[in-house]
Amino acid sequence: MKLIIGLGNPGPQYASTYHNVGFLFVDYLAKNLPNSKSEILNSKLLKSNVFMNESGSYVKKAMKRCGAKPHEILVAHDDSDIALGNYKLSFDRSSAGHKGVQSVIDALGTEKFWRLRIGIRPASRRNAKALDFVLKKISPADREILASTFERATEALMNEKGWIATGRWSSQ
């Protein structure tokens, strides 16, 4: 895989919001990936420098710069349909209403790219609309949950049968 791109919003006012967990995941990889596994990773870690809803232009330019094809990228982003503490790795799926992901789909002209969908819906906000909490600051307790989520997602991506090592996802 050539690129792992975190989606989020630039600027300090968004730095610790639920909508920026894609950025936080890329930061986690950069800080915590053991050196012995960095050769397996062999991917560039990037964070978009545009607002979430304009992410497609950034992703397309990054792919062109690095010579990557859609199936060679992983886009990490928040998903308000998934409970906090969970994640899903997806390929060739619709945006499910996520405007940043839709921007990527529109810019690339395809859904055939990898996505790490990181759950951000706290149990206490089960019935809330995403707009009511995605731009709120992440609580310290939820930061701990996200750190554990990032660790588990990284382990799954890094194992010898996992996505980064083989270029395809296997849960076996």
HELIX and SHEET records of a PDB file:
HELIX    1   1 PRO A   12  TYR A   14  5                                   3    
HELIX    2   2 TYR A   18  ASN A   20  5                                   3    
HELIX    3   3 VAL A   21  ASN A   32  1                                  12    
HELIX    4   4 ASN A   35  LEU A   41  1                                   7    
HELIX    5   5 MET A   52  GLU A   54  5                                   3    
HELIX    6   6 SER A   55  CYS A   66  1                                  12    
HELIX    7   7 PRO A   70  GLU A   72  5                                   3    
HELIX    8   8 LYS A   99  LEU A  108  1                                  10    
HELIX    9   9 ALA A  123  ARG A  125  5                                   3    
HELIX   10  10 ALA A  130  ASP A  132  5                                   3    
HELIX   11  11 PRO A  140  MET A  158  1                                  19    
HELIX   12  12 TRP A  163  THR A  166  1                                   4    
SHEET    1   A 5 LYS A  44  LYS A  47  0                                        
SHEET    2   A 5 LEU A   3  GLY A   6  1                                        
SHEET    3   A 5 ILE A  73  ALA A  83  1                                        
SHEET    4   A 5 TRP A 114  ARG A 121  1                                        
SHEET    5   A 5 TYR A  87  PHE A  91 -1                                        
END                                                                             
